[in-house]
Amino acid sequence: MIKLHIQFLLIITFLTTNIYSQRVNYKVTADDPDIISERYINVDLVPLSMNFDITEFSVALGASGFWKLTDQIKAEGLFNVNVLNLNGSGGVNTELGVFYSLKKTYIKEDLDILLKSRLVSGGRVENTLLNVKGTYRNEYGARGGLYQKSAGFLIEDGDIESNYSLFGTYIGFQKIKQVFVEIETDGRKYSNSGRTRYYIDLLLVGGRVSDNAYTEDISSIGYRGGFEWMLRPQKEGWFKQVFGVEIGKKPVTGWYMTMNYKITVFKE
C-alpha cells in the first residue's frame, strides 16, 4: 500500500508542470492567517488502518472535530467504527481531548498562488503560479485526553480470534500552521490557504486481551505521530477536504499506519 501511494504521487508529479509568472501586477487584498476557522466537524470517509505486526487491514467510517473554546483551549476528538476488517472483526476507536496553546508566532514566508491551470499535450497539467510573501501563524502547545480502542483479530493462521479492549489516556505535543493570502490582479481575486497540524503522543493504556482459551489484563505504553492537512480552509464555504497520515506503535497490535480522508461538513 505504501509503495502504491508513493508511485501515485510520483505519477502526479511527473504529469504536472509548474510555470512561475514573473510579470504580474497585483495587490494583496488579504494576508491574515487568523481568518481561518478554528471550529469545525469532519465526516471521516476513508480511515484506512494497517497493523503490520498482526497483518490486519481495516476501513472505518466516523466523525472528528476541532472546536475553539478560548484563545488557549481547544477541544478535539474522534469516533470511528470499522466497516471492513481483513484478518479481524469489528472495531471502535474513540478519543476526546484538549489542545492547550502555549505559544503563537507569525512569520513571513514564500508561498505560491495558482493563477491558471490547463491541460496540455501528453495529458500533462500546466499550472501558472505566482510566488508572493504571506504570513504564517505557527501555534505550539500540549494536548491530552481519553483514548479507547477495541477490535478483534485472527491468530494462528486464522483459526483463533482474539479480542482486545484498550482504555487510557494520550498526552503529547502539537503544532498547528496556517496561512491565508488573497491577491487581486486584472480585476480577479486569487488566494492560497492551508491549515496543517503535526502531533506526537504517548499512549498510556490498560485493557484486556481474550480468546476462547484465556483472558489477560494488560498495561502498557504506546506512541504515535502524524499530520493532518486541510485544503483551502478559509471561512467561506463548507465541505473542505482533509488529508492525514498517522504512524505509531500500539499495545497488543504493534506497529500500524493510518491514512485519512475527511470532508468538513460544518464549520463556524
N, C-alpha and C positions, 0 to 999 in steps of 0.2 A: 504493500500500500504506500509506504514512504517513497519507494523507488518510482512508482507511477505518478505520485504527486510531484516529485522533482522533475520528471520528464515532461509533465504537463506545463509546469512553469517555464521550462526551457523552450518548449514549443511556442508558447505565447510570447516570450521574449524575442525569439527568432523572427516571428511574424509581425513584430511591431517596430516601427522606425520613428524615432523622436527627432523633430527638427525644431531648433530654437530660433524664434523670431527676434531679430536684433533691432529692427527699425519700427517700433510701435510707440505711438504717443498715447499715453494713458494716465489716468489719475486714480489714486487709491481712494475708494469710497468707504471702505470699512477695513479695520485692522484691529479686531477685538476678540481674543480667544474666550473671554468671559461670556460671550453671547451664546455659546453652545450650551444646550440643555443639560442639566445635571439631575433630571428626574425623568426616568423612562422605564418601560416594561417591555421585555422581548418575548416573542414566541421562539423557543428553541426547536428548530425544524429537524436538523440532522446532526445531533451529537453522536459522532462515531467514536467508539471506545475500543481500544485493543489492549488486552492484557497479555504480555509476552510470556510470562513465566507459566501461565496455565493455558495458553493458546485460546483465549476467549475473545470473541468479537461481538459487539452489541451495538444496536441502533436504538436511540431513545427519542422521546418527544417530551416537551415540558415548557417551562417558563423561567425567566430570570429577570432581575431588575436591579436598578441602582437609583436611590432616592435621597436627594439632599435634604437634610433636616435643619442644619445650621451651616454656617461657613466652614466649620471644622468637622462636623459629624455628618456622615452619610451612611445610610442603611443599604445593604446589598444582600442578595440571596438568590437561590435557585431551587427548582423542584423538577426532576426528570424521572420518567418511568420508561424502562426498556420495553420496546415493542417487538424487537427481534434480537435473539440471542443464540449465536452459534457456539456449541460446546457449553451450553448453560441454560438457565431458565430464569425468567422474571428479572427483577432488579429495580430498586428505587434509590435515588440519591437526593438528599435534602441538605441545604445549607442556609443558615441565617446568621448574618454577621453585621459588623460595623466597621467602617473605614474612618480613622481619626487623622485629619490633616495636620501635619506638623510644620510644613514649610511650603511656600509658593515662590517661584521665581519667574521672571518674564525676560525672555531673550530674543533678540532679533536674529533670524536665520534665513538662508535662501530657501525658496520653495518655488515649485513650478505650477503655473496656471494653464490649463488646457484651453486654447483658443479655437482649435478646429481639429476634427478627426475625419479622415476619409479613407476609403478602400482603394488601393492601387493594384497594379498588375501583380500576379502571382499570389493573390489572396492576402497580401500584406496590408496592415493598417498603418497609415502615416498620421502621426499626431504633430500638430504645431503647438509648441509650448512657449510661454513667456516666463522667464526667471525674474522673480521680484523678491524683495525683502518682506518678511512677515514676522509678527510677534507670536512666539510660542510660550504657552504657560505650562510650566512643569510643577506638578504638585506631588509632594512626598509625604508619606505617612505610614502609620501602623494600622493593621487590620486584624480582626479576630472574630470568632463566632462559634456556633454549634455546627457539628458535622455528623451526618448519618449516611450509611451506605449498606445495602443488603442485596444479595443475589444468590444464585445457585450456579455451580459449575460441575462438570463431569471430570472424574479422575479415573485412573487405571483403565486406559483405552476406552473410556466412555461407559464403563459398566456401573460405576457408583456415582451418585450425585451427592455432592457436599454443599451445604448451605452455610452462609455466613451472614452475620449482622454486626455492624460496627457502629459505635456511638462514641462521641467525644468532642473535641474542640480543635480548631485550627488557629494559629497565630503566625503573623508574618509581616512583611513589608510590601508596600505598593507605591508605584509611581504612575501618575496619570499625566499624559502630554496631549495638549490640544491646541488647535490653531483655527482661525477663521480670517481670511483675507478676501476682499472683493475689490475688483478694479472696473473701470469703465473706459472703453475705447470705441470710437466710431459710433457712439450712441448705444452701445450694447454693454451689458454687465457680465463679468465672468468671475468665478470665485474658486477658492480651494479651501477645504476644511477637512479636519480629521481629528479623531479622538482615539488615543491608544493607551491602554493601561497594561503595565507589567507588574507581576507579583511573584513572590516566593513565600512559601508557607511551610511550617512544621505541622504535622498531624499527630495529635496526642489522643489516641483512641483505645477503647476497650471493647470487648464484644464476645461473640460465641461462634464457634465453628462446629457443625454437627452433620452426621450422616446416619445411616441405619444402624451403624455399629457403635458409635461413640459420640460424646459431646465434650467439647473442650472450651473453657473460658480463656480468653487471651487478653493481653495488654501490651501495646506496642507503640512505636513511633514511626511515622512515615514522613515523606516530604514531597513537595511538588513545586513547579514553576511554570509560568505561562504568560501569554499575552492575549489581548483582545483588541481588535481594531474596528472602529465604527466608521463607515464610509459616509462622508458628507453629512455630519450630524448637526448642522446649523438648525436653529429653532424652527424655521418654516418647513412644514410638511412632516408627515409621519412616514412609516414604512421604510426606515433606514436599514441598510444591510450591515451585519456584524459578522466578522470572521475571528476565530480564535483557535489557539493550539495550547494544550497543556501536557506536560510530561512530568512523571514522578514515580515514586515507589510507595505503594500502599501495603499495610499489613495484610497478610493472608494471600492476596493476589499478586503481589510483587510489582515489577516494572510495568508501566502502562503508558499509553498516549491517547489523548482525546482531541478530536478535531471538531469544531463547532461552526455551524452556520445559523444565524439568527435573523429575525426580522423584528424591528422595533414597531410595535403596534400602538403604543401610547407614550407620549412624552409631553412634558409641561414646560 
